[in-house]
Amino acid sequence: MYFLSNILDRNEIIELEKMQRRLMALTTRNLFPCLVLLFSAVFQPVIAEDALPDSSKEEGDAPSKFETALSWVDQGEYSKAVEVFKKLAQQGNAEAQYNLAMLYRNGTGVDRDNKQSAMWFRRAAEQDVPDAQYMLGNSYDNGEGVPKSTKWAFIWYRKAAELGHALAQINLGVMYANGLGVDQDIEKAYLWFHAAAAQGYPVALENRKIVEDALTPEQLEAVKSLASEYYNTYVVPFLRESYRHSNSRGSPPLSE
């Protein structure tokens, strides 16, 4: 969490986001508060709440085993879910790696272990699972299971943001606005907030307005001309099929 001495009135607005069915609910209310250095306002925190999956019968193949693990979660049999997720995760199943990381993070069905959580987030993130990239960024942001590093938080938030992850886009905008892990660039902050706002996040709209008020008319005209490009690149390709339903797409190259 970033605290700034020149911020006197810090109002935190919580946004609830229902995740797609393959991501577990558990106790995943993850707070990501953010502040802007230039402005006497708070970039709002976001809470992610995942939707629980339907139950399924256990069979021999990996997809059915994964569904079985989700059904154990649905029934509150978390230790059984851990056992199945761990076997699949060790075989390289990215979705199981992400869910196992969440179980370790929350201490659900297993002792809480931030190092194990970060390790499994990393393995899933390296397979281009945007939620895992987002959570790994948060791990670096808060020093949970890994050394605290705004540089690496920025890198992983950006990877997720470039794959259409709206919450990562919000946090990436905050980092550009604050100059955290990257040179301060409020124009890029505006563009990332715009991308998240286009996905229906009121908090992104509020943050975009904060940045907009700080831009000169010339700067605002320039970023608005780029806004459609960001929308077409970082939002449109991920609208029809949720980014959370695929982890086979290659991550676009990082760009400053």
C-alpha positions in Angstrom: 0.0 0.0 0.0 1.3 3.4 -0.9 1.0 6.2 1.6 1.8 9.8 0.7 2.2 12.5 3.3 0.6 15.2 1.1 -2.6 13.1 0.9 -4.9 14.3 3.7 -8.2 12.8 2.6 -7.9 9.2 1.4 -11.2 7.7 0.3 -11.1 4.0 -0.6 -13.9 2.8 -2.9 -14.2 -1.0 -3.2 -15.1 -2.4 -6.6 -16.4 -6.0 -6.6 -15.5 -8.0 -9.6 -17.1 -11.4 -10.3 -14.4 -13.6 -11.9 -15.1 -16.3 -14.5 -16.0 -19.8 -13.3 -12.6 -21.4 -13.6 -11.2 -19.2 -11.0 -12.0 -20.2 -7.4 -13.8 -18.0 -4.9 -12.1 -19.2 -1.7 -11.6 -16.1 0.4 -10.2 -14.1 -2.5 -10.9 -10.5 -1.6 -7.7 -8.9 -2.7 -7.2 -5.3 -2.0 -5.1 -3.3 -4.4 -5.1 0.4 -3.2 -3.2 3.0 -5.2 -2.4 6.7 -4.8 -1.3 9.4 -7.2 1.6 11.6 -6.4 0.5 14.6 -8.4 -3.1 14.8 -7.2 -4.9 15.0 -3.9 -7.0 12.0 -4.8 -6.8 8.2 -4.3 -6.6 5.8 -7.2 -9.2 3.4 -6.0 -8.5 -0.2 -4.7 -10.1 -3.2 -6.4 -11.4 -6.3 -4.9 -11.7 -9.5 -6.9 -14.3 -12.1 -6.0 -14.2 -15.3 -8.1 -17.3 -17.3 -9.1 -17.4 -20.9 -7.8 -17.5 -23.7 -10.4 -20.1 -26.3 -11.0 -19.4 -29.9 -9.7 -18.3 -32.6 -12.1 -17.6 -36.3 -11.9 -14.0 -37.5 -11.5 -12.5 -39.2 -14.5 -9.0 -40.1 -15.7 -8.1 -37.1 -18.0 -6.7 -33.8 -16.8 -9.7 -31.6 -17.7 -12.1 -33.9 -15.7 -9.7 -34.0 -12.8 -9.5 -30.3 -12.8 -13.3 -30.1 -12.8 -13.3 -32.5 -9.9 -11.0 -30.3 -8.0 -13.3 -27.4 -8.6 -16.2 -29.4 -7.4 -14.3 -30.1 -4.1 -13.9 -26.3 -3.8 -17.6 -25.9 -4.3 -18.3 -28.4 -1.5 -15.7 -26.8 0.8 -13.4 -29.9 0.6 -10.4 -27.7 0.1 -7.7 -30.2 1.2 -9.0 -32.7 -1.4 -8.9 -29.9 -4.0 -5.3 -29.1 -3.0 -4.3 -32.7 -3.6 -5.8 -32.8 -7.1 -4.6 -29.3 -8.1 -1.0 -30.1 -6.9 -0.8 -33.2 -9.0 -2.0 -31.4 -12.1 0.2 -28.3 -11.3 3.3 -30.5 -11.1 2.4 -31.9 -14.6 2.4 -28.3 -15.9 -1.4 -27.6 -15.9 -1.5 -23.7 -15.8 -5.0 -23.4 -14.5 -4.2 -25.9 -11.7 -1.0 -23.9 -10.9 -3.0 -20.7 -10.6 -5.7 -22.2 -8.4 -3.1 -24.0 -6.2 -1.4 -20.6 -5.8 -4.6 -19.1 -4.6 -5.1 -21.9 -2.0 -1.6 -21.4 -0.7 -2.1 -17.6 -0.7 -5.3 -17.9 1.4 -4.3 -20.9 3.6 -7.3 -22.8 2.4 -7.0 -26.5 2.6 -3.3 -26.1 3.2 -1.1 -24.0 5.5 -0.7 -20.5 4.2 2.6 -20.2 2.3 3.3 -17.0 0.4 6.5 -18.5 -1.1 4.7 -21.5 -2.5 1.9 -19.2 -3.7 4.3 -16.9 -5.6 6.1 -19.9 -7.1 2.9 -21.3 -8.5 1.7 -17.9 -9.7 5.0 -17.5 -11.5 4.7 -20.9 -13.2 1.1 -20.1 -14.4 2.2 -16.6 -15.3 5.0 -17.9 -17.5 2.3 -19.8 -19.4 0.5 -16.5 -20.1 -2.4 -16.8 -17.6 -3.3 -13.1 -17.1 -4.8 -13.7 -13.6 -1.6 -15.3 -12.5 0.5 -12.5 -14.0 -1.7 -10.0 -12.2 -1.4 -11.8 -8.9 2.4 -12.2 -9.3 2.6 -8.5 -9.8 0.6 -8.0 -6.6 3.0 -10.4 -4.8 5.9 -8.2 -5.9 3.9 -5.0 -5.1 3.4 -6.2 -1.5 6.5 -8.3 -1.0 4.5 -11.5 -0.4 6.6 -14.6 -1.0 9.0 -12.6 -3.1 11.2 -9.5 -2.4 9.2 -6.3 -2.6 9.9 -4.7 -6.0 7.9 -2.1 -7.9 10.0 -2.9 -10.9 8.8 -6.5 -11.1 5.3 -5.5 -10.0 5.2 -3.2 -13.0 6.5 -5.9 -15.4 3.9 -8.5 -14.4 1.0 -6.0 -14.2 2.0 -4.9 -17.8 2.1 -8.5 -19.1 -1.5 -9.1 -17.7 -2.7 -5.6 -18.9 -1.5 -6.3 -22.4 -3.6 -9.5 -22.4 -6.7 -7.5 -21.6 -6.7 -7.9 -17.8 -8.7 -4.8 -16.6 -7.6 -4.9 -13.0 -3.9 -5.1 -14.1 -4.6 -2.2 -16.5 -5.9 -0.1 -13.5 -2.8 -0.9 -11.4 -0.5 -0.3 -14.4 -2.1 3.1 -14.8 -1.5 3.9 -11.2 2.2 2.9 -11.5 2.6 5.2 -14.5 0.8 8.0 -12.7 3.0 7.6 -9.6 6.2 6.8 -11.3 6.4 3.5 -9.5 8.7 0.9 -11.1 8.7 3.1 -14.3 9.3 6.7 -15.2 6.2 8.8 -14.4 4.0 9.2 -17.5 0.5 10.5 -16.8 -0.4 10.2 -20.5 0.2 6.5 -20.5 -1.7 6.4 -17.2 -4.7 7.9 -18.9 -4.5 5.3 -21.7 -4.4 2.3 -19.4 -7.3 3.7 -17.3 -9.2 4.3 -20.5 -8.7 0.6 -21.5 -10.0 -0.6 -18.1 -12.9 1.9 -18.2 -13.9 0.5 -21.6 -14.4 -2.8 -19.8 -16.9 -1.3 -17.4 -14.9 -0.4 -14.3 -16.2 2.8 -12.6 -13.0 3.1 -10.6 -11.0 3.3 -13.9 -13.3 6.1 -15.0 -12.7 8.0 -11.8 -8.9 7.6 -12.1 -9.0 8.6 -15.8 -10.8 11.8 -14.8 -8.1 12.6 -12.2 -5.4 12.2 -14.8 -7.4 14.1 -17.4 -7.7 17.1 -15.2 -3.9 17.2 -14.9 -3.2 17.1 -18.6 -2.7 20.2 -20.8 -5.2 20.6 -23.6 -2.5 19.6 -26.1 -1.6 16.5 -24.1 -5.3 15.5 -23.7 -5.9 15.9 -27.5 -2.8 13.6 -28.1 -3.9 10.9 -25.7 -7.5 10.9 -27.0 -6.1 10.2 -30.5 -4.3 7.2 -29.1 -7.2 5.9 -26.9 -8.8 4.0 -29.8 -5.5 2.3 -30.5 -5.3 1.1 -26.9 -8.9 0.0 -27.0 -8.4 -2.0 -30.2 -5.2 -3.6 -29.1 -5.8 -4.3 -25.4 -9.6 -4.6 -25.1 -11.2 -5.7 -28.3 -9.3 -9.0 -28.9 -10.3 -10.2 -25.4 -14.0 -9.2 -25.4 -15.7 -12.2 -27.0 -13.6 -14.9 -25.3 -12.5 -14.0 -21.8 -8.8 -13.9 -21.2 -9.5 -16.2 -18.3 -10.6 -18.9 -20.6 -7.3 -19.2 -22.5 -3.7 -19.4 -21.5 -2.3 -20.4 -24.9 -1.9 -16.9 -26.4 1.6 -15.6 -26.5 2.2 -12.4 -24.5 2.8 -9.3 -26.6 6.4 -7.9 -26.3 6.9 -5.4 -23.5 7.2 -1.8 -24.6 8.1 1.2 -22.6 
